[in-house]
Amino acid sequence: MKNSGPAVLSELISPATINLNLKSADRDAVLDELVGQIPAVANQPEARQNLLRALQERERLHSTGIGDGVALPHARNALVGLVTRPVIVFGRHAQGIPYNAIDGAPARLFFLLVAPTVTEHLAVLARISRLLRDPRVRQELLKADSAGKVLEIIREAEGRM
């Protein structure tokens, strides 16, 4: 990610970090499922546990369910050394799970964010939030049938921002 311009979300997500069939039935299990999609922690059980714990603590403070069926799980503070550049994991749950969102709607679309610095964290979080304000983007993500389609939807939406 270049520091000069805005974070390009479609460059921070890859097919490996997209899961269109989340299976978990509750928030903590979904967080575990999403963390499992991060290549940087796949073979580091301690790092994975630290990240999961940080995400769960953040949810206990205040839900990252932002409404409209969307949750943006992220740790409150950057986890130094975990990743060298921001990583976004996109997950989708067919039925949705209770997530204590502000509107009470179950979360179906998840964007898990892990960033190496607070500055990058906030920039990427703001960009994801802006992208997801568009109901058309949310609808397209709910219907996407492949990781490639998810990336295409995000790329096109970013082009309109």
C-alpha positions as CSV (number, residue, x, y, z in Angstrom):
1,M,0.0,0.0,0.0
2,K,1.3,3.4,-1.0
3,N,1.3,6.0,1.7
4,S,0.5,8.8,-0.7
5,G,-3.0,7.7,-1.9
6,P,-6.0,6.1,-0.3
7,A,-5.9,2.4,0.5
8,V,-7.1,0.3,-2.5
9,L,-9.3,-2.3,-1.0
10,S,-9.2,-4.6,-4.0
11,E,-5.4,-4.9,-3.5
12,L,-5.8,-5.9,0.2
13,I,-8.2,-8.7,-0.5
14,S,-7.2,-11.9,-2.4
15,P,-9.1,-15.0,-3.4
16,A,-7.3,-16.7,-0.4
17,T,-8.9,-14.2,2.0
18,I,-12.4,-14.7,0.7
19,N,-14.9,-17.2,2.2
20,L,-18.4,-17.2,0.7
21,N,-19.6,-20.0,2.9
22,L,-19.1,-19.2,6.5
23,K,-20.5,-22.1,8.6
24,S,-20.3,-20.9,12.2
25,A,-23.4,-20.3,14.3
26,D,-22.1,-17.5,16.6
27,R,-19.9,-14.5,16.7
28,D,-16.8,-16.0,18.3
29,A,-16.8,-19.0,16.0
30,V,-17.2,-16.7,12.9
31,L,-14.2,-14.6,14.1
32,D,-12.2,-17.9,14.4
33,E,-13.3,-18.9,10.9
34,L,-12.3,-15.5,9.5
35,V,-8.9,-15.4,11.2
36,G,-8.3,-18.9,9.7
37,Q,-8.3,-17.2,6.3
38,I,-5.3,-15.0,7.0
39,P,-2.2,-16.5,5.3
40,A,0.2,-14.7,7.7
41,V,-1.1,-16.5,10.8
42,A,-2.0,-19.8,9.2
43,N,1.0,-21.6,10.7
44,Q,1.4,-19.5,13.8
45,P,-0.9,-20.8,16.5
46,E,0.2,-18.2,19.0
47,A,-0.3,-15.2,16.6
48,R,-3.6,-16.6,15.6
49,Q,-4.8,-16.8,19.2
50,N,-3.5,-13.3,20.0
51,L,-5.4,-11.9,17.1
52,L,-8.6,-13.9,18.0
53,R,-8.4,-12.7,21.6
54,A,-7.9,-9.0,20.4
55,L,-10.9,-9.3,18.1
56,Q,-13.1,-10.8,20.8
57,E,-12.0,-8.1,23.3
58,R,-13.0,-5.4,20.7
59,E,-16.4,-7.0,20.3
60,R,-17.0,-7.1,24.1
61,L,-16.2,-3.3,24.2
62,H,-18.6,-2.5,21.4
63,S,-19.9,-4.6,18.5
64,T,-18.4,-4.0,15.1
65,G,-21.8,-4.9,13.6
66,I,-22.5,-1.6,11.7
67,G,-26.0,-2.5,10.5
68,D,-27.5,-3.5,7.2
69,G,-26.2,-7.0,7.7
70,V,-22.5,-5.9,7.8
71,A,-19.8,-6.4,10.4
72,L,-16.3,-5.0,10.3
73,P,-14.4,-7.0,12.9
74,H,-11.1,-5.4,13.8
75,A,-8.8,-5.2,16.8
76,R,-8.8,-1.9,18.7
77,N,-5.0,-1.5,18.4
78,A,-2.6,-2.6,15.6
79,L,-1.0,-5.9,16.4
80,V,2.7,-5.0,15.8
81,G,4.5,-7.5,13.7
82,L,1.5,-9.6,12.8
83,V,1.3,-8.4,9.2
84,T,3.5,-6.1,7.1
85,R,0.6,-4.6,5.1
86,P,-3.1,-4.4,5.8
87,V,-5.1,-7.6,5.1
88,I,-8.8,-7.8,4.6
89,V,-10.7,-11.1,4.9
90,F,-14.1,-11.1,3.4
91,G,-16.7,-13.6,4.6
92,R,-20.3,-14.2,3.8
93,H,-22.8,-16.1,5.9
94,A,-25.9,-17.4,4.2
95,Q,-28.4,-17.0,7.0
96,G,-26.5,-14.4,9.0
97,I,-25.7,-14.6,12.7
98,P,-26.6,-12.4,15.7
99,Y,-24.0,-9.7,16.0
100,N,-25.4,-7.0,18.3
101,A,-25.5,-4.6,15.4
102,I,-26.9,-1.2,16.0
103,D,-30.1,-2.1,13.9
104,G,-30.4,-5.6,15.4
105,A,-30.0,-7.2,12.0
106,P,-28.0,-10.4,11.8
107,A,-24.6,-10.0,10.1
108,R,-24.1,-11.7,6.7
109,L,-21.2,-9.8,5.2
110,F,-17.9,-9.6,7.2
111,F,-14.8,-7.6,6.4
112,L,-12.1,-8.5,8.9
113,L,-9.3,-6.0,9.0
114,V,-5.8,-6.5,10.3
115,A,-3.3,-3.6,9.7
116,P,0.3,-3.0,10.9
117,T,-0.2,0.6,11.9
118,V,-3.1,2.6,13.4
119,T,-2.9,5.1,10.5
120,E,-3.4,2.3,7.9
121,H,-6.0,0.7,10.1
122,L,-8.1,3.8,10.3
123,A,-7.7,4.7,6.5
124,V,-8.8,1.2,5.4
125,L,-11.6,1.0,7.9
126,A,-13.0,4.4,6.6
127,R,-12.7,3.2,3.0
128,I,-14.6,0.0,3.7
129,S,-17.3,1.8,5.5
130,R,-17.7,4.2,2.7
131,L,-17.9,1.4,0.1
132,L,-20.5,-0.4,2.1
133,R,-22.8,2.6,2.4
134,D,-24.0,1.8,-1.1
135,P,-26.9,-0.7,-0.8
136,R,-26.2,-1.9,-4.4
137,V,-22.7,-3.0,-3.3
138,R,-24.1,-4.9,-0.4
139,Q,-26.7,-6.6,-2.6
140,E,-24.1,-7.6,-5.2
141,L,-21.8,-9.0,-2.5
142,L,-24.7,-11.1,-1.1
143,K,-25.2,-12.6,-4.6
144,A,-21.5,-13.0,-5.7
145,D,-20.9,-16.6,-6.8
146,S,-17.0,-16.6,-6.7
147,A,-14.0,-14.9,-5.1
148,G,-13.3,-13.3,-8.4
149,K,-16.7,-11.8,-8.6
150,V,-16.3,-10.3,-5.1
151,L,-13.0,-8.7,-6.2
152,E,-14.7,-7.3,-9.3
153,I,-17.6,-5.8,-7.3
154,I,-15.1,-4.1,-4.9
155,R,-12.9,-2.9,-7.7
156,E,-15.9,-1.4,-9.6
157,A,-17.3,0.2,-6.4
158,E,-14.0,1.7,-5.6
159,G,-13.8,3.2,-9.1
160,R,-17.1,5.0,-8.4
161,M,-15.9,6.4,-5.1
